[in-house]
Amino acid sequence: MRNLDTPPIKVNDSLGNPIKIGAVVVWKVKETFRAAFDVDDYQNFVNIQSEAAIRKLAGHYPYDDFEDEDTGQVNHLTLRSGGAEIDEKLEDALTRRLNIAGIEVIEARISYLAYSEEIASAMLQRQQATAIIAARRKIVEGAVGMVDDALKQLSAKKIVELDDDKRAAMVSNLLVVLCSDKAASPIVNAGTLHN
């Protein structure tokens, strides 16, 4: 058995983002006659076919699962999160390519994956922005539920009667407090409810 650890190559993913990708391929010569006579140099053949398979795989899938701005769809199978499924696709592609030279692929998996240097910083900012938006969405969802519960309990326990304007003001105030990323500074009203 032999190992081929391909150095990372620069390619474009399915969305056109430049990435660097490398793979480890474990292989062996299964049919020595075919390996010796069907190709000039079977080791070089393995190198060339491995690079070609990696390039083709990278071109079929996005690096990450960002929403596609053109279609609005989220790509669920990605190079970064595809794991075993992506590795299996790489292994299948290499098996088809190397079988003609009597070479058996034991294992193939992505060993290196990163955005290319020229866009790495921008893509990191994009990932951070996506995470912040997802967190904010969760915070707002939770805050709306808490406000709804508070209003229902106030009404059910008849603690205070709120007309539509006061209800709207209370909803606004509660949402600001619950959704803010800073601690609330309470103001104590020492007068009546209407002041």
C-alpha positions in Angstrom: 0.0 0.0 0.0 1.2 3.5 -0.7 0.1 6.9 0.5 -0.2 10.0 -1.6 -0.5 13.2 0.3 -1.3 15.8 -2.4 -0.1 19.3 -1.6 -2.9 21.8 -1.4 -3.9 23.1 -4.8 -5.7 26.4 -5.6 -9.1 25.8 -7.3 -12.5 27.5 -7.4 -15.4 26.0 -5.6 -18.9 25.7 -7.2 -19.6 29.4 -6.3 -16.4 30.6 -7.8 -14.6 31.2 -4.5 -10.8 30.5 -4.7 -9.9 27.8 -2.2 -7.0 25.6 -1.4 -7.7 21.8 -1.1 -5.5 18.8 -0.6 -6.2 15.1 -0.1 -4.7 11.9 1.2 -5.0 8.9 -1.1 -4.1 5.4 0.0 -3.7 3.0 -2.9 -2.1 -0.1 -4.1 -1.3 -1.8 -7.4 -3.9 -4.6 -7.8 -3.0 -5.7 -11.4 0.7 -5.3 -12.0 0.5 -6.1 -15.7 -2.0 -3.2 -16.3 0.0 -0.8 -14.0 3.2 -1.6 -15.9 1.9 -1.6 -19.5 -1.3 0.4 -19.7 0.3 3.6 -18.4 3.8 5.0 -18.8 4.5 5.7 -15.1 1.8 4.5 -12.8 3.0 6.7 -9.8 2.8 9.8 -12.0 -0.6 8.6 -13.3 -1.9 8.4 -9.7 -0.6 11.9 -9.0 -2.2 13.4 -12.1 -5.5 11.6 -11.7 -5.7 12.5 -8.0 -5.2 16.2 -8.7 -7.8 16.0 -11.5 -10.4 14.3 -9.2 -9.8 16.9 -6.5 -10.2 19.8 -8.9 -13.5 18.3 -10.3 -14.9 17.6 -6.8 -14.1 21.1 -5.6 -15.8 22.6 -8.6 -19.0 20.7 -7.9 -19.6 21.8 -4.2 -19.4 25.1 -2.3 -16.8 25.5 0.4 -19.4 26.5 2.9 -23.2 26.5 3.2 -23.9 30.2 2.7 -27.2 31.1 1.1 -26.7 31.5 -2.6 -27.6 35.2 -3.3 -28.9 34.3 -6.8 -31.2 31.5 -5.9 -31.8 32.1 -2.2 -31.2 28.4 -1.5 -28.8 27.0 1.1 -26.4 24.4 -0.1 -26.5 21.6 2.4 -23.7 19.4 1.1 -20.4 21.4 1.2 -16.7 20.7 1.1 -16.4 21.9 4.7 -19.3 20.1 6.3 -19.7 17.2 3.9 -17.3 15.0 5.8 -17.6 11.3 5.0 -20.0 11.9 2.1 -17.5 14.2 0.3 -14.7 11.8 1.0 -16.8 9.0 -0.4 -17.4 11.0 -3.6 -13.7 11.6 -4.0 -12.9 7.9 -3.4 -15.5 6.9 -6.0 -14.1 9.3 -8.6 -10.5 8.1 -8.0 -11.5 4.5 -8.1 -13.1 5.1 -11.6 -10.0 7.0 -12.8 -7.3 4.6 -11.5 -9.1 1.3 -12.2 -8.0 1.5 -15.8 -4.3 1.2 -14.7 -5.0 -1.7 -12.3 -4.7 0.5 -9.2 -7.1 0.0 -6.3 -8.0 3.0 -4.1 -8.1 1.9 -0.4 -9.1 5.3 1.0 -9.3 8.9 -0.2 -10.1 11.9 2.0 -9.7 15.6 2.1 -6.8 16.5 4.3 -6.6 20.3 3.8 -9.3 22.8 3.1 -9.1 26.6 3.4 -10.1 29.7 1.6 -7.3 31.1 -0.5 -5.3 33.9 1.1 -6.8 36.7 -1.0 -10.4 36.1 0.3 -9.8 34.4 3.6 -10.3 37.6 5.7 -13.5 38.6 3.8 -14.9 35.1 4.2 -14.1 35.0 7.9 -16.0 38.3 8.3 -18.9 36.8 6.3 -19.0 33.7 8.6 -18.9 35.9 11.7 -21.8 38.1 10.3 -23.8 35.0 9.5 -23.3 33.7 13.1 -24.3 37.1 14.5 -27.4 37.2 12.5 -28.4 33.7 13.5 -27.8 34.6 17.2 -29.8 37.8 16.9 -32.7 35.9 15.2 -32.7 33.4 18.1 -32.6 36.3 20.7 -35.6 38.1 19.0 -37.5 34.8 18.8 -37.0 34.3 22.5 -37.8 37.9 23.4 -41.1 37.8 21.5 -42.1 34.7 23.4 -41.2 36.3 26.7 -43.1 39.5 25.9 -46.1 37.4 24.9 -45.9 35.5 28.2 -45.6 38.7 30.2 -48.6 40.3 28.6 -50.7 37.2 29.0 -49.8 36.9 32.7 -50.4 40.6 33.3 -53.9 40.2 31.8 -54.7 36.9 33.5 -53.6 38.1 37.0 -55.3 41.5 36.4 -52.2 43.2 37.6 -52.6 46.2 35.3 -55.1 47.1 32.5 -53.3 48.2 29.3 -54.9 50.0 26.4 -53.4 49.5 22.9 -51.0 52.5 23.3 -49.7 51.3 26.6 -49.5 47.7 25.4 -47.5 48.9 22.4 -45.2 51.0 24.6 -44.6 48.0 26.9 -43.9 45.6 24.1 -41.4 48.1 22.6 -39.7 48.6 26.0 -39.5 44.9 26.8 -38.1 44.1 23.3 -35.5 46.8 23.6 -34.4 45.4 27.0 -34.5 41.8 26.0 -32.8 42.2 22.6 -30.2 44.7 23.6 -26.6 43.6 23.7 -26.1 46.0 26.7 -27.4 45.8 30.2 -30.6 47.7 30.8 -30.6 50.7 33.1 -34.0 50.8 34.8 -35.8 54.1 35.5 -38.0 54.1 38.5 -41.2 56.0 38.0 -42.2 57.5 41.4 -45.3 59.1 40.0 -48.5 57.5 38.6 -48.8 55.0 35.8 -49.8 57.8 33.4 -46.7 60.0 34.0 
